[in-house]
């Protein structure tokens, strides 16, 4: 039953993140949910939240280590390189808000 609870919590976290931060590609803003990256990010963040170990530095590490394929896989860029600083700050706030409500 804990697995179902964890899956629901990750789904809720993904929903909370999907429209809070965006990728900036040639001045186009593609939100995490639209890019289908919100769930993968939530899966990486949730263990930190569950352990009360979330920090902005940990988020940056996760974003840096999350590859995003571009051009049909011709190249890969880290998620950190695609999220502008202001949007990253919005993401931090969204994660902190979610953690407060846990």
Secondary structure as a PSIPRED ss2 file (coil, helix, strand):
# PSIPRED VFORMAT (PSIPRED V4.0)

   1 X C   1.000  0.000  0.000
   2 X H   0.000  1.000  0.000
   3 X H   0.000  1.000  0.000
   4 X H   0.000  1.000  0.000
   5 X H   0.000  1.000  0.000
   6 X H   0.000  1.000  0.000
   7 X H   0.000  1.000  0.000
   8 X H   0.000  1.000  0.000
   9 X H   0.000  1.000  0.000
  10 X H   0.000  1.000  0.000
  11 X H   0.000  1.000  0.000
  12 X H   0.000  1.000  0.000
  13 X H   0.000  1.000  0.000
  14 X H   0.000  1.000  0.000
  15 X H   0.000  1.000  0.000
  16 X H   0.000  1.000  0.000
  17 X H   0.000  1.000  0.000
  18 X H   0.000  1.000  0.000
  19 X C   1.000  0.000  0.000
  20 X C   1.000  0.000  0.000
  21 X C   1.000  0.000  0.000
  22 X E   0.000  0.000  1.000
  23 X E   0.000  0.000  1.000
  24 X E   0.000  0.000  1.000
  25 X E   0.000  0.000  1.000
  26 X C   1.000  0.000  0.000
  27 X C   1.000  0.000  0.000
  28 X E   0.000  0.000  1.000
  29 X E   0.000  0.000  1.000
  30 X E   0.000  0.000  1.000
  31 X E   0.000  0.000  1.000
  32 X C   1.000  0.000  0.000
  33 X C   1.000  0.000  0.000
  34 X C   1.000  0.000  0.000
  35 X C   1.000  0.000  0.000
  36 X C   1.000  0.000  0.000
  37 X C   1.000  0.000  0.000
  38 X H   0.000  1.000  0.000
  39 X H   0.000  1.000  0.000
  40 X H   0.000  1.000  0.000
  41 X H   0.000  1.000  0.000
  42 X H   0.000  1.000  0.000
  43 X H   0.000  1.000  0.000
  44 X H   0.000  1.000  0.000
  45 X H   0.000  1.000  0.000
  46 X H   0.000  1.000  0.000
  47 X H   0.000  1.000  0.000
  48 X H   0.000  1.000  0.000
  49 X H   0.000  1.000  0.000
  50 X H   0.000  1.000  0.000
  51 X C   1.000  0.000  0.000
  52 X C   1.000  0.000  0.000
  53 X C   1.000  0.000  0.000
  54 X C   1.000  0.000  0.000
  55 X C   1.000  0.000  0.000
  56 X H   0.000  1.000  0.000
  57 X H   0.000  1.000  0.000
  58 X H   0.000  1.000  0.000
  59 X H   0.000  1.000  0.000
  60 X H   0.000  1.000  0.000
  61 X H   0.000  1.000  0.000
  62 X H   0.000  1.000  0.000
  63 X H   0.000  1.000  0.000
  64 X H   0.000  1.000  0.000
  65 X C   1.000  0.000  0.000
  66 X C   1.000  0.000  0.000
  67 X E   0.000  0.000  1.000
  68 X E   0.000  0.000  1.000
  69 X E   0.000  0.000  1.000
  70 X E   0.000  0.000  1.000
  71 X C   1.000  0.000  0.000
  72 X C   1.000  0.000  0.000
  73 X C   1.000  0.000  0.000
  74 X C   1.000  0.000  0.000
  75 X E   0.000  0.000  1.000
  76 X E   0.000  0.000  1.000
  77 X E   0.000  0.000  1.000
  78 X E   0.000  0.000  1.000
  79 X H   0.000  1.000  0.000
  80 X H   0.000  1.000  0.000
  81 X H   0.000  1.000  0.000
  82 X H   0.000  1.000  0.000
  83 X C   1.000  0.000  0.000
  84 X C   1.000  0.000  0.000
  85 X H   0.000  1.000  0.000
  86 X H   0.000  1.000  0.000
  87 X H   0.000  1.000  0.000
  88 X H   0.000  1.000  0.000
  89 X H   0.000  1.000  0.000
  90 X H   0.000  1.000  0.000
  91 X H   0.000  1.000  0.000
  92 X H   0.000  1.000  0.000
  93 X H   0.000  1.000  0.000
  94 X H   0.000  1.000  0.000
  95 X H   0.000  1.000  0.000
  96 X H   0.000  1.000  0.000
  97 X H   0.000  1.000  0.000
  98 X H   0.000  1.000  0.000
  99 X H   0.000  1.000  0.000
 100 X H   0.000  1.000  0.000
 101 X H   0.000  1.000  0.000
 102 X C   1.000  0.000  0.000
